[in-house]
Amino acid sequence: MLCDGLGHGPLAALAADAAVKAFRQSRMRRPDDLLRDIHTALRGTRGGAVAVARVEPAAQRLLYCGIGNVSGFLIGPDSRSGLMSAPGIVGQQMRSLRTFELPLPEGGALVMHSDGLSERWAPQDMPGLLRHTPAVIAGQLLREAAVRRDDAGIVVIKGAW
């Protein structure tokens, strides 16, 4: 799960903390159901942009649901598939939720990030990116695609399948 609390500072952090708590406490398994629980928990806060992903290695698939200005990508050595996020603000206004299902790329990774990173990055521009740990991949993406006037959140999942 990735949450970018609306705005900056303590009130944005409060929304993000509420999202993390709701994510951890939810008994739901599907990303859209988890997002509904997070939406309820963020009422009374500024709200935020949230993406929830579920990696299912046995089924070789990814389930993904996002709301707001967050980005998700499945990347392979020479590929990048975008994951759809619907407009809205979790905790304030959401349209109907839809979980997308995609096959997991062999030897690939899942990258989710806030709008503190430009979407104009490509794995091909960073040779050997997938040979590194998730922390190094996140650091490289931050270096290459960070929007200098904004905070940034990045989640990288690799090696889970």
Secondary structure by P-SEA (a helix, b strand, c coil): cccccccccaaaaaaaaaaaaaaaacccccaaaaaaaaaaaaccccbbbbbbbbbbccccbbbbbbcccbbbbbccccbbbbbbbbcccccccccbbbbbbbbbcccbbbbbbccccccccccccccccccccaaaaaaaaaaccccccbbbbbbbbcccc
